[in-house]
Amino acid sequence: MPSFPSLSRIRRLVAHTIFLALVCVTSPVAAATLLVFGDSLSAGYGLPPKSGWPHLLQDKLDTLEPGMHRVIDASVSGETSAGGAARLPALLERHRPDVLVLALGANDGLRGLPPAAMEANLERMIRMARQAGCEVVLVGMRLPPNLGPDYTAEFEAVYSRLAARHPVHFVPFLLEAIALDPDAFQEDGLHPVLEAVPKLLETVWPAIATALEAVRKRSATSGR
């Protein structure tokens, strides 16, 4: 009996095909630097070295467009939005990225910090990046229900408000694909196991692909 590919594999292949078609048809390939700026979920906490989703992103880009793109993972375990806002200017100056993947806020929530302060910090970083010429991928987070319905709702709403106010490429929830699977997490119940990491990349990839396409179009327009 013939073996057919799974629906998820078919979807991934279609996404790859569309991405490559956009590359070939809409604009010439433009090399891009992507700065991933997150916390332990992006830094690969509890995982072997170089196995977090940003490293898988580099592998994916190298497969699609060998040698064209560079992914810099500047994520720090325990980072808050305030710490990120303090660190980002120097990183933008040093690396001059084309795309900023902003994936902060989880530690603000786990520490019960005011969502309004987190929103102000994230907005400041979005504006910094946009002023530096970056496409911004905003990666949202949700909190466990034990922190209370009012706080968790206000926390989650921060990301959607920012996405409505700014021209960002929005990912509502980094852990969307694994949130309901307890086996996808380490013993702390917060960080993904190695086998679950590819699902994080699948979640953020569509927004990153559209950000890269925006970089291509801008590059073609400017003649860079």
N, C-alpha and C positions, 0 to 999 in steps of 0.2 A: 504494500500500500504506500503511495507517495507521501512524503513528509512536507508539510506546508509551513512556511515561516509564521511566527506568532504575529498577532495584530500589532503589538508594541514594536516589534522589529520592522514591520512594514511601515509604521508611522515614522520611525527613525530614518529609514531609507528614503521615504518621501521627503522628509525635512532636509536631509542631506542633498537630495537631488534639486530641490527648490533653491537651496542656498547656492549650490554650484551654478545653477541656471542664472541666478541673479548676478553672480560674479561675472559670468561670461557675457551676459546680454546687456545689463544696465550700465556697467562702468568697469574700467580697468582695475586690476588688483592694486590695492594700496596697502602697503605694510602698515601695521598698527601696533602700538604698545598699549596693553591693557593693564591697569592697576587694580588689583583686587584688594579692597580695604574693608576688612571685616574683623570678626572676633574668633573665638576658638572653633566655631563651626566651619570657618573658612581656613583657619590655620592648621586644621587636621589634628586637633587634640585627641590623644589616646590612640593615634594611628601610627603606622610605620612612617619614617621620613618620606617625603615627596609622594604621598598617596592621598592627599586631600583633593577636593574637587577642583581647585585652581590648577593643580598639576595635571589632572585629567583634561582640563580645558586646553592646556598647552599641547598635550598629546593629540587632542582632537583637531586643533588648528593645524598642527604639523602634518596631520594626515590629509586634511582638506586642501591646504595651501602650504606645502613644505617650505620651511625656512622664512616665511613671510612675517609672522607675528611673534610678539614677545609678551608673555604673561608674567607680571611681577606680583607676587603675593606678599603684600605688606600687612597682612592680618596679624593681630596680636591677641593671644588668649587673655580674657578678662577685660578687654577694651570696652570702654563706654563711649557714648556719643561725644561727651565732653573731651575725653582723651583723644578721640579721633579728630575732632575739630582743631585741637592744639597741634597735632602731628601732621595734618594734611598739607599745609602750605609748603613745608620743606620737601615733602614727597613730590608734590606737583612741580616744584622748581627743579628737583633733581632728575626726575624721570620723564617729565613732559609727556604724559600719557595722552593717547587719543580717546581712550575709553576709561572711565572710572566706574568700577563695580562697587557700589556703596552698600555694604551688608552689615550695618551696625544697629544697635538698639536692644539686642537681647539682654545684655547685662544691665542696662538701665532698668528693664522690666523686672528682672530677677532680683534686683536690689530695691525695687519699689520706688525708684526715682520719679520725679514728676514728669508725666508725658509731655507737658508743655515745654519743659526745658529740653527734653530729647528732640522735640519737633524743631525748636529753635536751632539746636546744634546741627541736626541733619540738614535743615534748610540752609544754614550757613555753608555747609560743605558742598551742597548742590550748587549754590551760587559761586563759590570759589572755583569749582570744577568747570562750570559753564563759562566763567570769565577767562579761564585758562584754555578754552577752546575744546573741552572734552564733551563727548557724548556721555551721559550718565545713565547707568543701569541701577535703579533703586530696588534693593531686595528687602522685602518686608519680613516680619516675624510675628508670630503669635505666642501667647503665653499659656501655661497650664491653668486650668480653671480654679485651682486652689488659691490663686491670688485675688480672687473676687471678681464677680461679673462686671462691676462698674469700671474697675481699674483695667481689666483685660480688654474691655470694649474700647475704652478711651485710648489705650496703648495701640491697638490694632488700627484705629481710625487715623492715627498720625500719618501712617504711610499712604493711605488712600487720599488724604487731604494734600499731602505733598505732591503726589502724582497728578492730582487735578490742577495744582497751581504751577507746576513746572514741566517743561518738555523733557521728561525722563522716559526711559524704557523700564516699565514697571513689572516686577515679579512680586505678587502679593505675599507669598509665603515660601521661604526657602525649603522648609521641610514638608511641603504639601504631599509629596509622594510617599512619605514614610511615617507621617505623624500618628497614624492609627495602628501601626505595626510595632508592638513592643520588642519583637526580635530584631528590629532594625537599629536598636539603640544599645549603647554600652550600659554597664551596670548602673551608671548614674542617671539613666533615663533621659539624658539631655543630648548626648553626642552620638552621632551615627557610628555603627560598626563599619569595618572596611567594605563589606559586601554591599552596604547601602549607599556608599558614596557616589557611585555612578548615577543614582537616581537624583541626587542633588544637582549634578551637572545637567541632567535631562530637564530639570525644572528651570534652571536659569538660562539654558542655551537659546531658546527662541528670542529672548530679549537681547542677549548678547549678539546674536546674528543680525538683528535689526539695527543694533547700534553700529556694528561693523559696516553694514550697508550704508548707513548715514555717513560714516567716515569716508567711504568710497565716493559717494555722491559729492560730498564737500570737496574731496581731493580732485575729482574730475572737473568740478566747477572752477576751482582755483587754479587748475593746471599744474598742481603739485606733482 
